[in-house]
């Protein structure tokens, strides 16, 4: 018997194919295109092979930015995750304070990144900023994030903690709320300490939301651009020049398209790799606990 | 070791959860708290455990007033409807946890955990975590944890409700024996009258936060002091009908019959009769049975039995009949009531007469 093939199904998929092509594949291929060629203008291109990639991967500039990026993500994860858990634990479980806390917590998340940057840029200024003025004139420190790299780092990190800890808090709070009350009762009857309750009941129950929180915060912080760009512009010197800031400097500031394209692809692959690693760990752990 | 509650009440934000409860539970006794959902079983247990403090009244343990003592200072173990274990600890560590908190020596812990695990038949799963166990085994782990603690008061809050039928029967049989040796006061909350009867011991029936009756389980079942108790202790619910007695005759619905059975010898006046679903017959049989005509509402068939719901004079009745019965819905059906099986309550709801327990009655 003849089987009739009906290819009309392909038409149904076409919109998605076109959308993905224009939103992802075409721009990505353009970048790939630049990354393997060189040009001196006038739309004349020369084949460059893997030269740009070698150049980027071997350059100190890239190594420094990558190292700064990992350091930044590491620090903010080390602060935001424990702090987020602590705040979530301290929040009331019921009563009228719950909505008050939730809204207060959600506020920083609702502010556009650009505005967050501007707020902190002004807030930390030594001359007119409330924080900067206080540190310099009341506490007598000489705090200046535009001159001192350490101060710049502190400012950027505190800003990120202020902006994003809420996300961890809200995720953890939701996780904590889902623990049945009977667990706490049973622990009270057992005479378990607060630490034992946290270690053996709350933390295991938070395990999944925490993995999601860490993944989200890692990816987001690894791609951070707007806030440090507004506050420090990557300075002083290149002290707070993270990967995406460096990339924009290279591509738009210096118009070094080939090198920037190779940079982009390497950057993209790193994020892909780390996300895949997280995903594997997450699904692996999930299997264990079932 | 006795636990006494003296006029204990609990009011939460103007809402009465427990209303003036007085109970005396003896050492080594099995006590069933029987009542529908929200009747206050869990609230009462929380007060007994010391998880909550009563709004008024006293809790006396062994002659000592422990009202207001934190749960930590009391000797209490509790098992819940949900299977509550520490998710990351192994079964062994779970069972050992109350002993570890109490700071017992290592060899004692080893011995007690091994004993409890063996009694509850989970000794082959000690290395697993609770999530790797079946529901029944998880609950056995929780029970073993309560058992090793050797608490004076063991509270079981519908411990078998989340288990399937077979496991439930198995554990229900084991439970009273498990704790019998420890001499603990065992309190068991359930919504099912049948479970209370199977467990035996004493039963306290709860209705809207108040204990309506407390006594040996079979006594409460046979002679409920009032309508509420009879209602709580009957599943499917007891059927009721208002009747009149006058000059030795009884006006039961449309029938006027000589006052026989439980009605015999009662003073003239208005009463409410109650009869269990298995005493509402769908066919004539007993000699003095009163014949009435009701209207069929719904029929549920379980296989060996049928529940026929019907309306009679504004009351909803249920008849439990053996075998499969499929009367037509909304059609009249003839039913027979046996006056020998009537519970008779006065208009205030207090018991006036109860059926004589039949020797070896089926």
Interface residues (C-beta under 8 A of the other chain):
Chain A: X180 X182 X183 X185 X186 X188 X189 X190 X191 X192 X196 X200 X201 X204 X205 X289 X290
Chain B: X46 X49 X51 X71 X72 X76 X77 X78 X80 X81 X82 X84 X86 X87 X88 X89 X97 X98 X101 X102 X131 X145
